[in-house]
Every structure is written in structure tokens, then in C-alpha cells.
Amino acid sequence: MIDPKYKKNFQLNVVTICVVVFAVMIILSFCTSCSKYQVVSELNVNMYHLQNIKTKEVEVILTKDTLQIGKFYKLNKINIIPSKYYNPKKK
């Protein structure tokens, strides 16, 4: 027979682990969903139309990178070429 003291400690440890795993999952879901923009189209050579699916924000950027239509990117991970005609957000 299992000692009730050990059984209670085991249950407490399982609950603690479940809470920690749940908290980590929530934090990761917030971090991975922040400010991702989907490439809608290539307007010109290295000029792209991006849209944030959640907020419906639109950005037109000029970059040295080659982006793939349909893929998601964070703006701060793209090498944006500065221009006096537009000022893209850096998120």
C-alpha cells in the first residue's frame, strides 16, 4: 500500500508540473504570434506588400532579402532598405 503522505506529494508535483507546462505554452504562443506579417505580393524587384493577418495592418517595404509569397516574417528580421518615401514599423 502507498503511504498517503507520498501520494499527496506526488499529486501536488503533478499539478505543479501541469501548471508550469501550461504557463510556458501560453508564453510561447504570445511570443510566436507577435507582429508576423504575411507576404501578399511582390510589387517590384525587392519591394513587397505585407499584411498582418490579425490586425489587418499593411506594410510596403523595400528589402535586400528575397521573401516568399505566402510566408510569414517579423519586420525586425527583414533587412529593410531605408527610404524617404515611407517609414515601416520596426516590431
C-alpha positions as CSV (number, residue, x, y, z in Angstrom):
1,M,0.0,0.0,0.0
2,I,1.2,3.5,-0.8
3,D,1.8,5.9,2.1
4,P,-0.8,8.7,1.9
5,K,1.9,11.3,2.5
6,Y,3.8,10.2,-0.6
7,K,0.6,10.0,-2.6
8,K,-0.3,13.6,-1.7
9,N,3.2,14.9,-2.6
10,F,3.0,13.1,-5.9
11,Q,-0.3,14.7,-6.7
12,L,1.0,18.1,-5.8
13,N,4.0,17.6,-8.0
14,V,1.9,16.5,-11.0
15,V,-0.4,19.6,-10.6
16,T,2.7,21.9,-10.3
17,I,4.2,20.4,-13.5
18,C,0.9,20.8,-15.4
19,V,0.6,24.4,-14.3
20,V,4.2,25.2,-15.4
21,V,3.8,23.5,-18.7
22,F,0.5,25.4,-19.4
23,A,2.1,28.7,-18.5
24,V,5.1,28.0,-20.8
25,M,2.7,27.1,-23.6
26,I,0.8,30.4,-23.2
27,I,4.0,32.5,-23.1
28,L,5.3,30.7,-26.3
29,S,2.1,31.3,-28.1
30,F,2.2,35.0,-27.4
31,C,5.8,35.3,-28.5
32,T,5.4,33.4,-31.7
33,S,2.3,35.3,-32.8
34,C,3.6,38.8,-32.3
35,S,3.8,41.1,-35.3
36,K,4.1,38.5,-38.0
37,Y,3.4,39.8,-41.5
38,Q,2.4,37.6,-44.4
39,V,3.9,38.4,-47.9
40,V,0.9,39.1,-50.1
41,S,2.8,40.0,-53.3
42,E,6.0,41.3,-54.8
43,L,5.2,44.8,-56.2
44,N,8.6,45.4,-57.9
45,V,12.1,44.0,-57.6
46,N,12.6,43.5,-53.8
47,M,9.5,45.6,-53.0
48,Y,6.9,43.6,-51.1
49,H,3.3,44.1,-49.9
50,L,2.9,42.6,-46.4
51,Q,-0.1,42.2,-44.2
52,N,-0.6,41.4,-40.6
53,I,-3.4,38.8,-40.6
54,K,-4.6,39.6,-37.1
55,T,-4.6,43.4,-37.1
56,K,-5.1,43.9,-40.9
57,E,-2.1,46.4,-40.9
58,V,-0.4,46.7,-44.3
59,E,3.2,47.5,-45.0
60,V,5.0,48.1,-48.3
61,I,8.8,47.5,-47.8
62,L,11.9,47.6,-49.9
63,T,14.4,44.9,-48.8
64,K,17.7,43.3,-49.9
65,D,16.2,39.9,-48.8
66,T,14.3,37.6,-51.1
67,L,10.9,36.9,-49.5
68,Q,8.5,34.2,-50.4
69,I,4.9,35.0,-51.2
70,G,2.6,33.4,-48.6
71,K,5.2,33.1,-45.9
72,F,5.2,34.9,-42.6
73,Y,8.0,37.2,-41.4
74,K,8.7,39.5,-38.5
75,L,9.6,43.1,-39.6
76,N,12.6,43.2,-37.3
77,K,14.1,40.1,-39.0
78,I,13.9,41.6,-42.5
79,N,16.8,43.8,-43.8
80,I,14.6,46.8,-44.8
81,I,16.2,49.4,-47.1
82,P,15.5,52.9,-45.6
83,S,13.6,55.3,-47.9
84,K,12.4,58.9,-47.5
85,Y,9.1,57.9,-49.0
86,Y,7.9,55.5,-46.3
87,N,8.7,54.6,-42.7
88,P,7.9,51.0,-42.0
89,K,7.2,50.0,-38.4
90,K,10.0,48.1,-36.7
91,K,8.3,45.5,-34.5
